[in-house]
C-alpha cells in the first residue's frame, strides 16, 4: 500500500460521516480526486456560503490547526467554483503540513492552482518550499522561486525565498548577489536587509552584517530578529568601532522584548550574561523564556539549548572555572 493511498484513507476516515455530502470535483488527478471525493463537506459550517466565504473559513481553520475542517471547507469552495485557485493553494498548504505522506497531494494541489492562475506568486513559492523542505531538491525549488521573481520582481518574499534556498544550498556568494539585486529593486524591505545581513554573518563580514541589521531597524524599529543579529555581529567587532557591553545587552533585550517567540533570543542572551560573569541573571532569562509563546519547534530548540547551557556550566563548575 503506497503512502499516498494510506494518506487518502486517513482523510476519508476523519472526514466522512453517516450524512456525508461528498465532493463533486471532476477534472482532478486520480490521487487528488480519490482524496477529495471522500471528504464530507457538511463538516464545514460555511459549506453553503459561497466559494469565497468557504475558502476564508478554511484558511482560518487551517491556522487554528483544524486540518480536517479546513479540508472540508476548501473542497466546499471548489464545489461552488471549480477553477478557484486560492482553494487549490489552501489544499496544498493543508496537505503540506502532513508531509512527507502528503507530498504528492500538496504538489498536485499547488500545480492546479498554477494551472488556473499561472501568475499565482504564492503557489510558485509554496512549490519551491515543498520541493526544498520535503525532498531536499533545491535545484527544482529554485526553478519555482526564480519564476516568482520574474512574475513579480517587486515581491520581497519571492527574492527572500530564492536567496535563502541558495544559502541552504551553500551558495553564499549567489545569495549575496540575489539580495543585492533585490534591494536595488525594493529598498524599503527590512526583511531583505536582515536576510543579507545573515549571509554576511555566515561569511564573517561582521561590519557589513552590522550595517544591514542597522538598516533593517531604520525601516522597522521593532524588528526583534534584526536586534538579535545586530547583537551577534556587533559582539564580533574588534577595535574602536566595537560596541560597549551595555549596547550589546540592550540589543539582546530589545530582541526579546519585540520578538519573544524565538528561542535563540533567550539562549544567546543567556550566554552573553554568563560570559560577563552573571550566571544568576542568565538563568533568570532562561526561566522566563518558557513564559513566552514559543511554538513547538522553538520550544524544542530552547529545551535543547538550555540543557547544553546547564551541562556546560556544570562541567566548568567541576573544573573549578565557574
N, C-alpha and C positions, 0 to 999 in steps of 0.2 A: 504494500500500500504506500503510495507516494505521500510526501509531506503535504503537498497541495491538497490531496484528497482528504487527508486527516484534518487539515485546517477547515476545509469545506464542511465536513461532517460536524466539526466543533461548532461552526457558525450555525448550522442547522439545529443542533441540539439546544442551543441557547436562545434562538430567535423564533422558533416555530412553536405555536401553541395550538390548542384544540380549535379555536376560532380564528385560524390563521387567515390573513389577507395576503396571499403570495404576490410577489412582484410580477409585473408584466413588462419584460425587458428584452425585446428582440434585438438582434444585431450585435450581441456581445461575443467575446471569445468564449470557447467552451468552458474553460476553468471559471471565468468570472460569471458566466451565465449560471453555472451549477451552484456557485456560492450565493449569488444574489437572489436567484429564483426560490431558494429555500427560506428566505428571510420573511418573517411576518411583519408587514408594515403597520399592523394595528398596534405594535409595541411603541410606535411613535405617536404621541398625543397630537402632534401637528400634521399628521399624515394627509389630512384633507384640507389643509390651509393654503395650498398652492406651493409651487416649487421653491420660491424664494424663502418663504417662511419656514418650510420644512428644512431647507438647507441651512438657514440660520440657526434653527433649533439643533440640528445635527452637530454643527460646529460647537455650540455651547455644551452639548452632552459630551463631545469628544474631549474638550478642555477639562471637563469635570471627571474624566476617566470612565464614563459610562459608554463603553465601546459598542455594546450590543444595541443600545437605544440609538446611538449615533448612526450605526449601520442601517437600522430600520428607517430613520429619517432621511438619510441620503438616498436610499432606494425609493422612498416615497416621493422625494423631489424628482427623481428620474421617471417615476411613474407618471408624474404630471408633465414633465418636459424631458424627453429622452436625450436631447442634444444640449444639456445644460452642463457646461464644463466645470463650474465650481463643485458640482456634486461628485463628478468623477475624481476631481482633485481631493475632495474630502474623503472619499472611499480609499484613495491611495494613502492619505495620511493615517487613516484608521488601520488599514492592513499593515502599513509600515511599522506601526507600534508593536506588531506581533511578529516582526521579522526575527529569525530567518524564515520561519514557516510561511509567513505572509508575503514573502518577497515577490513571487510571480504575480499574485493578485494585486499588490501595490503597483508593480511595474505596469501591468496591463491597464490599471485604472488611470494612472498618470498619462499613459500613452493615448488613451481615449480622450482625456481632457485636451491634449495637444491636437488630436485629430479634429476635434470640433472647434478648437481655438488655437491655431498654430503659433500665435504671438503670446501665448499664456506664459509669462515670465516665471511665475511661481511654480508651475508644473515642470519647466525646464530645470529650475534649481532643485526641486524635490527629486527629480530623476537622478540628477548628479549626486545628490546626497545619498540616495538609496544605493546606487552602484558603489560609491566610495565606502559608505559605512557598513553595508551588509556583505558586499562581495569583495571589497578591497580593490576594486578595479578603478584606479584613479585616472587611467587614460580614457576610459569610456566616460567617466564622470566629467572630465574636462571638456568633452565634446558638448555636453549639455550646458555647462557653465559658460563656455565661450558663446554658445548660441544665445544665452540670456543676455550677455553683454552686447552682442551685436544687435539684438532686437531692441534693447533699451539701454543705450550707452550712458544714460544718466541715472541708472539704478545702482545705488551703492551696494545693496545686498548681493547683486549679481557679481560685481567686482570682488567683493569680500569673499564670496564662495569660491571664485576662481583662484584667488590668491592663497586662501587657506588650504585648498586642495594641493597647490604647489608646495606649500610649506610641509604638509603631511607627507608629501612625496619626496621631501628632502631637497627640493629645488629652490633654495632660499634666494638666489640671485634672480630667478624668474619671478618669484613672488614679489621682490622689491620692484622690479620693472612693472609688474601688474599694478601694484599700489601707486607707483609714481604716475602711471598713465591715468589711473582712476582719479587721483587727486587733482590732476590737471583739468579733468572734466568736472569734478564735483568737489569744490574747495571747502564746502561747509559741512562735511560729514565727519563728526568726531570719531565714528567707528573706523573710518579708513585711516585716520592718523594713528589711532590706537593700534590697529592691526599692523600697520607699517612699523610702529614702534616695537611691537613684539618680535618682528623679524630682525630689526636692528639689535634687540636684546640677544637673540639667538646667535647673531654674528659678532656679539661682544662690541658693537658700536654704541657704547653707552651714552655718549653725548648726543648722538642722533636719536637714540631712544628717548632721552630726557626731552629733547626738543619736540618730538612728536607727542609725547604724553602731555606736555605743557600746552601744545597747540590744541589738542583734543579738549583740554579743560577750559581753554578760552572760549570754545564753542559751546561746551556743555559743562557748566561749573559743578554739577553734582554727579559726575561720571566716576563712580567708585572704582571701577576697574582701571581707569586712567590714573587715579591717585595711587593705586597699588603698583602699577607699572612704574610710575614716577619714583615711588619709594625704592623699588628694587634696583632700577638703573642708577638712581642718584647714589645709592649706597655703594656702588662700584666706582664712583668717581674719585679720582685722586688729584690733589693739588688745590690751588686757590679757589677753583670753582666748585669744589666739593661742598655739599650741604652740611649744616650742623646736625648733631643728633636730635636737637629739638625740631628741626624741619622734618627730618625723616619720621620722627614719631607722629608729627602732625599729619603727614601724608598717609601713614598706616591707619591712623584713627579716622581720617576722612573716608578712606576706602570702606571701613567697617560701617561708619555712620550712614553713608549713602547707599551701599550695596552689601548688606549683611548676609545675603544669600549665598556667598561664595566662601567655601571652606578655606581657601588659600589666604584670604584676607586675615583670618584669625591666626592661622598657623604661622604665616610669615611674620606677623607682628609679635607672636609669642617668641619666636626665635630671636627677633631683634631685641626684645626685652631681656631674654636670657643672656644674650651676648653682651648686654650692657650691665650684667650683674644683678638683674631684677627678676629673679626666679618666681617669687611670690606673685608679682604683677603678671608675669607670663601665664602662670596657672589660672589667675583670675580671668584673663582674656579667654583662655580655653574653656573655662567653666561657663562663661557667658555665651559662648558660641551656640550651644545647644538650645538656648532660649530663643534663637532666631529661626526664621522659616527656611531651613535647609531642605532641599529636595532629597529624595532617597540617594541619588547619585552623589550629591555633595556631602550628605551625612556620612556615607561610606568613606569618601575621601578624608573627611575630617577625622573620623574614628581611627583610620589607618595612620594618619599623620600625627594624631595625638598620642597613639601608642608608641610610635617611633620617637617622639619627643621625650616621653617618660622613660623609655628604655635607655636613651642616650643620657638623660640626667642621672639615672640610677648607675649607669656604667661609670660616669665621671665621678659620681659620689664614692663609689668603691675605690677608685684610683686616687681619691683624695684631692681631686682637681676641681671640685664644685665650689 
